[in-house]
């Protein structure tokens, strides 16, 4: 009888709280970015995500679950909410459909029914302890959404901790650190300070006394990365590392300038440097995005213009350096390394990694969750999307080898120490722009390279990305990691025919995940050929995507 009363009071608490956070009727879908849209639509959505987070914690033996409120590189009027699993990785894919079902409940009563059914189906004890930790970026709407989230957690008797303003990778770090606290292998101190201390200490060890050349200008997209990078730099010991960083576009007091004509997404999509401040010619520059999980490097030259080093370039640089260290450490026979890319990776990078570095490349579907999963299958898995989001994963066996293998020479010892430091420096939970930036800086210091030296490692194939509006994007179905179309029938044969007309060419079409359109990607030996091929494939897609087809 007591459990019935307890269940009834539990339902009543959810109903009362939900009444304060209604949803706006429309179809919602949880994707790679969680739920992301105009912030005015998110109050009720965030409340319901809080309910799911409480269930997920109980489902995962009362471990802490994370919730991040951010819209990343989107304009300031948008916001988003997504769940972080216990090890700091993204929400398990099966649970994405549960999130979608909860948020699309048409009434408070239906919401409670779905919530209780999910608890029953997953054998979740609603009286067990639950814990959720959360943070938000600098958007003004974050205040309201955090309040909605807290109401859901209170209604479900869930312990919760508000870490306030954070980068997305910091929240992922805190989730994993919380769940490994007191364990034989901890991830780090459970605090924002612990994040800075871990990265700074690992950065010093990774450099091994090497000098960092010149000034680095970091564009922070007027997002949360600005104040957090400035705070991190206080932890880098000046007597050990001369790291001259110029932080720009760090205005978090004016929401309207967030991601406006700056940031990693601007640089990648516009193929140019942010106009303000205009970078000095030859200055080493990089851009973060609004929540600091993407990174793009670049420089400008008065003669040759703008040159960008994107996620593909970062992946090849990291794979090259780590592969060399594995060889120097004498661990080549005991550890394997692989690179994970998507269909959007430039063919020049894939050829360089496979043919020059002799490192296997696996192509997987677009979306960080897919890359992360595949990267876990290697002892050292390097994954980056071209947009600059990525990281390097080190298996438990790899980390053990770095620390316990017996070096046979001073060179082997140095290599093992650098590898061990990189495993701490690189965020193991998710792509982290600040962490990845430190990795790049450490590698350039070891190689004594400029950005121009890095750029000369291989030639990118000219490419073009085109958006094509179609009558029904669901007509377009893919296979082979989204590189080929299975439907509409005949479309892929025509694309293959178009590709054969050009040198070093490749093209594919895939449905957009967010709008009724298809993305067409084409690359070839010259810009003219890439543009012509993209136009040909776009016309094929347009024809097959018309409602009359």
C-alpha positions as CSV (number, residue, x, y, z in Angstrom):
1,X,0.0,0.0,0.0
2,X,2.9,2.3,0.9
3,X,4.3,2.0,-2.6
4,X,1.0,2.9,-4.2
5,X,0.7,6.0,-2.0
6,X,4.4,6.8,-2.9
7,X,3.7,6.4,-6.6
8,X,0.6,8.5,-6.4
9,X,2.4,11.3,-4.6
10,X,5.3,11.0,-7.1
11,X,2.8,11.4,-10.0
12,X,1.1,14.3,-8.3
13,X,4.4,16.1,-7.9
14,X,5.3,15.7,-11.6
15,X,1.8,16.8,-12.7
16,X,1.9,20.0,-10.5
17,X,5.4,20.9,-11.7
18,X,4.6,20.1,-15.4
19,X,1.6,22.5,-15.3
20,X,4.1,25.3,-14.8
21,X,6.1,24.3,-17.9
22,X,3.8,23.6,-20.8
23,X,5.2,22.6,-24.2
24,X,4.4,24.4,-27.4
25,X,2.5,21.9,-29.7
26,X,4.8,20.7,-32.5
27,X,6.9,17.7,-33.3
28,X,10.2,17.5,-31.4
29,X,13.0,15.1,-32.0
30,X,16.1,14.4,-29.9
31,X,19.2,14.3,-32.1
32,X,23.0,14.6,-31.9
33,X,22.6,18.1,-30.4
34,X,19.7,17.0,-28.1
35,X,16.8,19.4,-28.6
36,X,17.8,22.6,-30.2
37,X,15.6,25.4,-31.4
38,X,14.3,28.9,-30.6
39,X,14.7,29.4,-26.9
40,X,11.0,30.4,-26.5
41,X,10.0,26.8,-27.3
42,X,12.2,25.2,-24.8
43,X,10.8,25.7,-21.3
44,X,8.5,22.7,-21.3
45,X,11.0,20.7,-23.3
46,X,13.8,21.2,-20.7
47,X,11.4,20.3,-17.9
48,X,10.7,17.0,-19.6
49,X,14.4,16.3,-20.3
50,X,14.9,16.7,-16.6
51,X,12.4,13.9,-16.0
52,X,14.3,11.7,-18.4
53,X,17.6,12.6,-16.7
54,X,16.3,11.5,-13.3
55,X,15.2,8.1,-14.9
56,X,18.5,7.7,-16.6
57,X,20.4,8.2,-13.3
58,X,18.3,5.5,-11.6
59,X,18.7,3.3,-14.7
60,X,22.5,3.6,-14.4
61,X,22.7,2.5,-10.7
62,X,22.3,6.0,-9.3
63,X,25.4,7.4,-11.1
64,X,25.4,11.1,-12.0
65,X,23.9,12.2,-15.3
66,X,24.7,15.5,-16.9
67,X,22.4,18.0,-18.6
68,X,23.9,20.8,-20.7
69,X,21.9,23.8,-21.8
70,X,23.5,25.3,-25.0
71,X,22.9,25.9,-28.7
72,X,26.6,25.8,-29.5
73,X,27.2,27.8,-32.8
74,X,23.6,28.8,-33.2
75,X,22.4,32.5,-32.9
76,X,21.7,33.9,-29.4
77,X,17.9,33.6,-29.9
78,X,18.3,29.8,-29.9
79,X,19.1,27.4,-27.1
80,X,19.2,23.6,-26.6
81,X,19.3,20.9,-24.0
82,X,21.1,17.5,-24.1
83,X,21.9,14.7,-21.7
84,X,25.4,13.4,-20.9
85,X,25.8,9.8,-19.8
86,X,27.9,8.6,-16.8
87,X,31.3,8.4,-18.5
88,X,30.9,11.9,-20.0
89,X,29.8,10.5,-23.4
90,X,26.6,11.3,-25.3
91,X,23.2,9.8,-24.3
92,X,22.9,6.2,-25.4
93,X,21.1,6.1,-28.8
94,X,18.2,3.9,-27.6
95,X,17.3,6.5,-25.0
96,X,17.1,9.3,-27.6
97,X,13.7,7.8,-28.7
98,X,12.6,7.9,-25.0
99,X,13.5,11.6,-24.8
100,X,11.5,12.2,-28.0
101,X,8.5,10.3,-26.7
102,X,8.4,12.2,-23.3
103,X,8.8,15.6,-24.9
104,X,6.0,14.9,-27.5
105,X,3.5,13.9,-24.8
106,X,0.3,15.9,-25.6
107,X,-0.8,16.4,-22.0
108,X,0.6,16.3,-18.5
109,X,-1.4,13.1,-17.8
110,X,0.1,11.4,-20.9
111,X,3.5,12.6,-19.9
112,X,3.2,10.8,-16.5
113,X,1.9,7.7,-18.2
114,X,4.9,7.6,-20.6
115,X,7.3,8.3,-17.7
116,X,5.9,5.5,-15.6
117,X,5.8,3.0,-18.5
118,X,9.4,3.8,-19.2
119,X,10.3,3.1,-15.6
120,X,8.4,-0.2,-15.7
121,X,9.8,-1.3,-19.1
122,X,13.4,-0.5,-17.9
123,X,12.8,-2.0,-14.4
124,X,13.7,1.3,-12.8
125,X,13.2,1.7,-9.1
126,X,11.7,5.2,-8.7
127,X,12.6,5.2,-5.0
128,X,16.3,4.8,-5.7
129,X,18.7,7.7,-5.4
130,X,19.3,9.8,-8.5
131,X,21.7,12.6,-9.2
132,X,21.9,15.1,-12.1
133,X,24.6,17.8,-12.6
134,X,24.1,20.6,-15.1
135,X,25.5,23.7,-16.7
136,X,24.7,26.3,-19.3
137,X,26.4,28.6,-21.8
138,X,26.1,32.4,-21.7
139,X,22.7,32.8,-23.4
140,X,20.2,34.8,-21.3
141,X,17.6,32.2,-21.9
142,X,19.7,29.7,-19.9
143,X,18.4,31.2,-16.6
144,X,14.8,30.2,-17.3
145,X,15.6,26.8,-18.7
146,X,17.8,25.9,-15.7
147,X,14.8,26.8,-13.5
148,X,12.6,24.4,-15.5
149,X,15.1,21.7,-15.3
150,X,15.5,22.1,-11.5
151,X,11.7,21.9,-11.1
152,X,11.7,18.5,-12.8
153,X,14.5,17.2,-10.7
154,X,12.8,18.4,-7.5
155,X,9.5,16.8,-8.6
156,X,11.3,13.4,-9.0
157,X,13.3,13.7,-5.7
158,X,16.6,13.9,-7.6
159,X,19.7,15.4,-6.1
160,X,21.1,18.0,-8.4
161,X,24.1,20.3,-8.6
162,X,24.1,23.5,-10.7
163,X,27.6,24.4,-12.0
164,X,26.2,27.5,-13.7
165,X,28.1,28.8,-16.7
166,X,30.4,26.2,-18.3
167,X,31.7,25.1,-21.7
168,X,30.1,21.9,-22.9
169,X,33.3,19.9,-22.5
170,X,33.7,21.1,-18.9
171,X,30.2,19.7,-18.1
172,X,31.2,16.4,-19.7
173,X,34.4,16.4,-17.7
174,X,32.5,17.0,-14.4
175,X,30.1,14.1,-15.1
176,X,33.0,11.7,-15.6
177,X,35.0,13.1,-12.7
178,X,31.9,12.8,-10.4
179,X,31.4,9.2,-11.3
180,X,35.0,8.2,-10.9
181,X,35.6,10.0,-7.6
182,X,36.9,7.6,-5.0
183,X,37.5,4.9,-7.7
184,X,41.0,3.4,-8.3
185,X,41.3,5.5,-11.4
186,X,39.8,8.9,-11.1
187,X,39.3,11.3,-14.0
188,X,40.1,14.5,-12.1
189,X,39.0,16.7,-9.3
190,X,35.2,17.3,-9.2
191,X,35.3,21.0,-9.8
192,X,35.9,23.6,-12.6
193,X,39.2,24.3,-10.9
194,X,40.1,20.6,-11.2
195,X,39.5,20.8,-15.0
196,X,42.0,23.7,-15.3
197,X,44.6,22.1,-13.1
198,X,44.5,18.8,-15.0
199,X,44.9,20.5,-18.4
200,X,47.6,22.9,-17.3
201,X,49.7,20.2,-15.6
202,X,49.4,17.8,-18.6
203,X,50.3,20.7,-21.0
204,X,53.5,21.4,-19.1
205,X,54.4,17.7,-19.1
206,X,53.6,17.3,-22.8
207,X,55.8,20.1,-23.9
208,X,58.9,18.7,-22.1
209,X,60.5,22.2,-22.1
210,X,59.8,22.9,-25.8
211,X,59.2,26.5,-26.7
212,X,55.9,27.8,-28.2
213,X,56.6,30.1,-31.1
214,X,55.1,33.6,-31.2
215,X,51.6,34.7,-30.3
216,X,48.4,32.7,-30.7
217,X,45.2,34.7,-31.3
218,X,42.1,32.9,-30.1
219,X,38.7,34.0,-31.4
220,X,36.1,32.8,-28.8
221,X,32.9,33.5,-30.8
222,X,31.8,35.9,-28.0
223,X,30.7,32.8,-26.1
224,X,31.5,30.9,-23.0
225,X,35.0,29.9,-24.2
226,X,36.3,33.5,-23.7
227,X,36.0,33.7,-19.9
228,X,36.9,30.1,-19.5
229,X,40.1,30.3,-21.6
230,X,41.1,33.4,-19.7
231,X,40.6,31.6,-16.4
232,X,42.5,28.5,-17.7
233,X,45.6,30.6,-18.6
234,X,46.0,31.6,-15.0
235,X,46.8,28.0,-14.2
236,X,49.6,27.7,-16.8
237,X,52.9,28.3,-14.8
238,X,54.7,31.3,-16.4
239,X,58.1,30.1,-15.1
240,X,57.7,26.8,-17.1
241,X,55.7,27.8,-20.2
242,X,55.9,31.0,-22.2
243,X,52.4,30.9,-23.8
244,X,51.5,34.2,-25.3
245,X,47.7,34.0,-26.0
246,X,45.7,37.0,-27.3
247,X,42.0,36.3,-26.5
248,X,39.6,38.1,-28.9
249,X,35.8,38.1,-29.4
250,X,35.2,37.4,-25.8
251,X,32.2,39.8,-25.2
252,X,29.7,37.8,-23.2
253,X,27.8,40.9,-22.0
254,X,26.0,41.5,-25.3
255,X,24.1,38.4,-26.2
256,X,23.4,39.7,-29.7
257,X,27.1,39.3,-30.7
258,X,27.3,35.6,-29.8
259,X,28.6,33.7,-32.9
260,X,28.0,36.8,-35.0
261,X,30.6,37.0,-37.8
262,X,33.1,35.0,-35.7
263,X,33.7,31.6,-34.2
264,X,34.7,28.2,-35.7
265,X,31.5,27.7,-37.6
266,X,31.8,31.1,-39.3
267,X,35.4,30.4,-40.3
268,X,34.6,26.9,-41.6
269,X,31.5,27.8,-43.6
270,X,32.6,31.3,-44.9
271,X,36.2,30.1,-45.6
272,X,37.6,33.3,-44.2
273,X,38.9,34.9,-41.0
274,X,36.5,36.9,-38.7
275,X,36.5,40.5,-39.9
276,X,37.0,41.9,-36.3
277,X,39.6,42.1,-35.2
278,X,41.3,41.6,-38.6
279,X,44.2,39.2,-38.0
280,X,47.7,40.5,-38.7
281,X,49.3,38.8,-41.7
282,X,51.1,35.6,-40.7
283,X,49.7,35.6,-37.1
284,X,48.8,32.1,-35.8
285,X,45.0,32.1,-35.2
286,X,42.3,29.8,-34.1
287,X,38.6,30.0,-33.5
288,X,36.4,28.2,-30.9
289,X,32.6,28.0,-31.3
290,X,29.9,29.3,-28.9
291,X,30.2,26.4,-26.4
292,X,33.9,25.7,-27.0
293,X,33.7,22.2,-28.4
294,X,34.9,23.0,-32.0
295,X,38.3,24.3,-33.1
296,X,39.6,25.7,-36.4
297,X,43.1,27.0,-37.1
298,X,44.0,29.5,-39.8
299,X,46.3,32.4,-40.9
300,X,46.2,35.1,-43.5
301,X,48.9,36.0,-45.9
302,X,49.2,39.2,-48.0
303,X,50.2,37.2,-51.1
304,X,48.3,33.9,-50.8
305,X,45.3,35.1,-48.7
306,X,43.5,32.9,-46.2
307,X,44.5,29.4,-45.3
308,X,42.4,27.2,-42.9
309,X,43.4,24.1,-40.9
310,X,40.2,22.3,-40.0
311,X,39.2,19.2,-38.2
312,X,40.7,17.0,-41.0
313,X,44.0,18.7,-40.6
314,X,43.9,18.4,-36.8
315,X,43.2,14.7,-37.0
316,X,46.1,14.1,-39.4
317,X,48.5,16.1,-37.2
318,X,47.5,14.3,-34.0
319,X,47.6,10.9,-35.7
320,X,51.0,11.6,-37.2
321,X,52.5,12.8,-33.9
322,X,51.0,10.1,-31.7
323,X,52.0,7.4,-34.3
324,X,55.6,8.6,-34.2
325,X,55.6,8.5,-30.4
326,X,54.2,4.9,-30.4
327,X,57.1,4.0,-32.7
328,X,59.7,5.7,-30.5
329,X,58.2,4.1,-27.4
330,X,58.6,0.6,-28.9
331,X,54.8,0.0,-28.6
332,X,54.0,-0.4,-32.3
333,X,53.4,-4.2,-31.9
334,X,51.2,-3.9,-28.8
335,X,49.0,-0.9,-29.6
336,X,46.9,-0.1,-32.6
337,X,45.9,3.4,-33.8
338,X,43.1,4.4,-36.2
339,X,41.5,7.5,-37.5
340,X,37.7,7.9,-37.8
341,X,36.2,10.3,-40.4
342,X,32.9,11.0,-42.0
343,X,32.0,11.2,-45.7
344,X,32.7,15.0,-45.5
345,X,36.4,14.5,-44.7
346,X,38.6,15.8,-47.5
347,X,40.0,13.1,-49.7
348,X,43.4,14.7,-49.4
349,X,43.5,14.0,-45.7
350,X,42.3,10.4,-46.1
351,X,44.9,9.7,-48.7
352,X,47.6,11.3,-46.5
353,X,46.7,9.3,-43.4
354,X,46.3,5.9,-45.2
355,X,49.2,6.2,-47.7
356,X,51.8,8.4,-46.0
357,X,51.2,7.6,-42.4
358,X,50.0,4.0,-43.0
359,X,47.2,4.4,-40.4
360,X,43.8,2.8,-41.1
361,X,40.9,5.2,-41.7
362,X,37.3,4.1,-40.9
363,X,34.4,6.1,-42.4
364,X,31.2,6.3,-40.3
365,X,27.9,8.2,-40.4
366,X,27.8,11.9,-39.7
367,X,27.4,12.7,-36.0
368,X,29.9,12.7,-33.2
369,X,28.2,9.8,-31.4
370,X,29.0,7.6,-34.4
371,X,32.7,8.6,-34.6
372,X,33.1,8.3,-30.8
373,X,31.7,4.7,-30.8
374,X,34.0,3.6,-33.6
375,X,37.1,5.3,-32.1
376,X,36.6,3.2,-29.0
377,X,37.5,0.1,-31.0
378,X,41.1,1.2,-31.3
379,X,43.8,1.4,-28.5
380,X,44.2,5.0,-29.8
381,X,41.3,6.3,-31.8
382,X,41.6,9.7,-33.4
383,X,38.3,11.2,-34.6
384,X,37.4,14.7,-35.9
385,X,34.7,16.0,-38.1
386,X,35.8,18.6,-40.6
387,X,33.9,21.2,-38.6
388,X,36.6,21.0,-35.9
389,X,34.8,18.8,-33.4
390,X,36.8,15.8,-32.2
391,X,39.2,14.2,-29.8
392,X,41.6,11.3,-29.3
393,X,40.5,8.3,-27.2
394,X,43.1,6.2,-25.3
395,X,42.0,2.8,-24.1
396,X,42.8,1.5,-20.6
397,X,45.4,-0.8,-22.1
398,X,47.1,2.1,-23.9
399,X,47.3,4.2,-20.7
400,X,48.6,1.2,-18.8
401,X,51.3,0.6,-21.4
402,X,52.4,4.2,-21.3
403,X,52.9,4.0,-17.5
404,X,54.0,0.4,-17.0
405,X,56.1,-0.6,-20.0
406,X,59.8,-0.7,-19.3
407,X,61.7,1.7,-21.5
408,X,64.9,0.4,-23.1
409,X,66.4,3.8,-23.8
410,X,66.0,7.5,-22.8
411,X,64.2,8.1,-26.1
412,X,61.6,5.4,-25.3
413,X,61.2,6.9,-21.8
414,X,60.5,10.4,-23.2
415,X,58.0,9.1,-25.7
416,X,56.1,7.1,-23.1
417,X,56.0,10.2,-20.8
418,X,54.7,12.4,-23.6
419,X,52.0,9.8,-24.5
420,X,50.9,9.6,-20.9
421,X,50.7,13.4,-20.7
422,X,48.6,13.5,-23.9
423,X,46.1,11.0,-22.5
424,X,45.5,13.5,-19.7
425,X,45.7,16.6,-21.9
426,X,43.1,15.4,-24.4
427,X,39.5,15.4,-23.2
428,X,38.5,11.7,-23.2
429,X,34.8,12.4,-23.0
430,X,34.0,14.7,-26.0
431,X,35.6,17.2,-28.4
432,X,37.0,20.1,-26.4
433,X,38.3,23.2,-28.2
434,X,40.5,24.3,-25.4
435,X,42.0,20.9,-24.9
436,X,42.5,20.3,-28.6
437,X,44.1,23.7,-29.0
438,X,46.7,22.8,-26.3
439,X,47.3,19.5,-28.2
440,X,48.0,21.4,-31.4
441,X,50.3,23.9,-29.7
442,X,52.3,21.1,-28.0
443,X,52.7,19.2,-31.3
444,X,53.8,22.4,-33.2
445,X,56.3,23.1,-30.4
446,X,57.8,19.6,-30.6
447,X,58.1,19.8,-34.4
448,X,59.2,23.4,-34.3
449,X,56.6,24.1,-37.0
450,X,54.6,27.2,-38.1
451,X,51.1,26.9,-39.5
452,X,52.6,27.0,-42.9
453,X,54.8,24.0,-42.2
454,X,51.7,22.1,-41.0
455,X,49.7,23.2,-44.1
456,X,52.4,21.8,-46.4
457,X,52.0,18.2,-45.2
458,X,49.4,17.5,-47.9
459,X,47.1,19.2,-50.4
460,X,43.4,19.5,-49.8
461,X,41.3,18.5,-52.8
462,X,39.1,21.4,-53.9
463,X,35.5,20.8,-52.8
464,X,32.1,22.3,-52.6
465,X,29.0,21.7,-50.4
466,X,25.6,22.5,-51.8
467,X,22.1,22.6,-50.2
468,X,19.3,21.3,-52.4
469,X,15.6,21.8,-51.5
470,X,13.5,18.7,-52.2
471,X,9.9,17.7,-52.0
472,X,10.6,15.0,-49.4
473,X,14.0,14.4,-48.0
474,X,13.0,11.0,-46.7
475,X,13.0,9.7,-50.2
476,X,16.8,9.8,-50.0
477,X,18.2,6.8,-48.1
478,X,21.9,6.0,-47.8
479,X,24.3,3.2,-47.1
480,X,28.1,2.8,-46.9
481,X,28.4,5.4,-44.1
482,X,26.1,7.8,-46.0
483,X,28.4,7.8,-49.1
484,X,26.0,6.2,-51.4
485,X,22.2,6.3,-52.1
486,X,20.1,3.2,-52.0
487,X,17.0,5.3,-52.8
488,X,15.6,6.8,-55.0
489,X,16.5,4.0,-57.3
490,X,18.7,5.1,-60.2
491,X,19.9,8.2,-58.5
492,X,23.2,6.7,-57.4
493,X,23.9,5.3,-60.9
494,X,23.6,8.8,-62.3
495,X,25.8,10.3,-59.6
496,X,28.5,7.6,-60.4
497,X,28.2,8.6,-64.0
498,X,28.8,12.2,-63.2
499,X,31.8,11.5,-61.0
500,X,33.5,9.5,-63.7
501,X,33.8,12.6,-65.9
502,X,36.3,14.3,-63.5
503,X,39.8,13.7,-62.2
504,X,40.3,12.6,-58.5
505,X,36.6,13.1,-58.1
506,X,34.1,12.0,-55.4
507,X,30.5,13.1,-54.7
508,X,27.6,12.0,-52.5
509,X,24.2,13.2,-51.4
510,X,22.5,12.7,-48.1
511,X,19.3,14.0,-46.5
512,X,19.6,16.8,-44.0
513,X,18.9,15.9,-40.4
514,X,17.2,19.1,-39.6
515,X,15.4,20.5,-42.7
516,X,13.6,19.3,-45.8
517,X,16.7,19.4,-48.0
518,X,19.6,17.3,-49.2
519,X,23.3,18.1,-48.8
520,X,25.5,17.5,-51.9
521,X,29.3,17.2,-51.4
522,X,31.7,17.1,-54.3
523,X,35.5,17.2,-54.6
524,X,37.8,17.0,-57.6
525,X,41.3,17.9,-58.9
526,X,40.4,21.6,-59.5
527,X,38.0,24.1,-58.1
528,X,36.3,24.4,-61.5
529,X,35.8,20.6,-61.7
530,X,34.5,20.4,-58.1
531,X,32.0,23.2,-58.7
532,X,30.8,21.7,-62.0
533,X,30.5,18.2,-60.4
534,X,28.5,19.7,-57.4
535,X,26.1,21.4,-59.8
536,X,25.6,18.2,-61.8
537,X,24.9,16.1,-58.7
538,X,22.6,18.9,-57.3
539,X,20.5,18.8,-60.5
540,X,20.3,15.0,-60.2
541,X,19.1,15.3,-56.6
542,X,16.7,18.1,-57.5
543,X,15.1,15.9,-60.2
544,X,14.8,12.8,-58.1
545,X,13.5,14.9,-55.1
546,X,10.7,16.6,-57.0
547,X,7.3,15.6,-55.9
548,X,6.5,14.5,-59.5
549,X,9.3,11.9,-59.5
